[in-house]
Amino acid sequence: MTIRAKLYTAIVVAVAGLAITAGVGAWAMNELGNRFEDVQQAADARALALRLKFDVTDFNGWQTAYGYDNGKSRPIYLAAFKRFENNLGTARRALETPRETSLLDRIGDAANDFDRLDAVAWASLQAGRTEEVRRIFLGPEIANFQRAAISAQQLAELEDANASSQEQAFEDARDNALRVLVGAAIAAALLVVILLVTATDLARQAESSLERDENDDPSAEA
């Protein structure tokens, strides 16, 4: 192989090493970035589900409270139910799989039944029919609450499982990226070794060529 050919080979080797390192690094960053976004979305979904689970328990508790304090706590109940509705709307926009939609529909249907019956209970309380209020609260309203609470719990479990799965996928992707980066580093190191060997060989050939030229030059002997 001529000196020029070896020089071109050395250049190609150097460029290949840089390309491999840059390409693998870009791939690893992109892969981890995508996985991290999945983890963040799953964590947000889990937080939404847990918020709904709390909201259901919260507005049920404040309804019971105003039934026993002659309506003083009803504004707190109304605020709690409104907060639940807002969070449910947020969840509907963010959680769109068939299973998620089904559970959100169940939660919403149960909550709507709960709120409609609450209006009846509130009218009874204002009319002084406290026994009717307690019958509603301790009977059908408990059933409505349990429907909403069970579905909210199932949604929380679903999102927790999904979040755990995404976290594991991120850890796996990180480990794979590390292995690929190590492999690329080893390959780049081998290319550097080839480059150094080639450069040394070129230098030796150039030195030998120079010595031959000097030996063949008659003026050098004079």
URWO-V662903 format. One record per backbone hydrogen bond with DSSP energy under -0.5 kcal/mol. CO is the residue of the C=O (numbers start at 1). NH is the residue of the N-H. Records with the same first field share a line. If there is no record, write none. Layout:
# URWO-V662903
CO=NH ; NH
This chain:
# URWO-V662903
2=6
3=7
4=8
5=9
6=10
7=11
8=12
9=13
10=14
11=15
12=16
13=17
14=18
15=19
16=20
17=21
18=22
19=23
20=24
21=25
22=26
23=27
24=28
25=29
26=30
27=31
28=32
29=33
30=34
31=35
32=36
33=37
34=38
35=39
36=40
37=41
38=42
39=43
40=44
41=45
42=46
43=47
44=48
45=49
46=50
47=51
48=52
49=53
50=54
51=55
52=56
53=57
54=58
55=59
56=60
57=61
58=62
59=63
60=64
61=65
62=66
63=67
64=68
65=68 ; 69
66=71
69=72
71=74
73=76 ; 77
74=78
75=79
76=80
77=81
78=82
79=83
80=84
81=85
82=86
83=87
84=88
85=89
86=90
87=91
88=92
89=93
90=94
91=95
94=96
97=101
98=102
99=103
100=104
101=105
102=106
103=107
104=108
105=109
106=110
107=111
108=112
109=113
110=114
111=115
112=116
113=117
114=118
115=119
116=120
117=121
118=122
119=123
120=124
121=125
122=126
123=127
124=129
125=128
128=130
129=133
130=134
131=135
132=136
133=137
134=138
135=139
136=141
139=143
140=144
141=145
142=146
143=147
144=148
145=149
146=150
147=151
148=152
149=153
150=154
151=155
152=156
153=157
154=158
155=159
156=160
157=161
158=162
159=163
160=164
161=165
162=166
163=167
164=168
165=169
166=170
167=171
168=172
169=173
170=174
171=175
172=176
173=177
174=178
175=179
176=180
177=181
178=182
179=183
180=184
181=185
182=186
183=187
184=188
185=189
186=190
187=191
188=192
189=193
190=194
191=195
192=196
193=197
194=198
195=199
196=200
197=201
198=202
199=203
200=204
201=205
202=206
203=207
204=208
205=209
206=210
207=211
208=212
209=213
210=214
211=215
212=216
213=217
216=218
217=220 ; 221
218=222
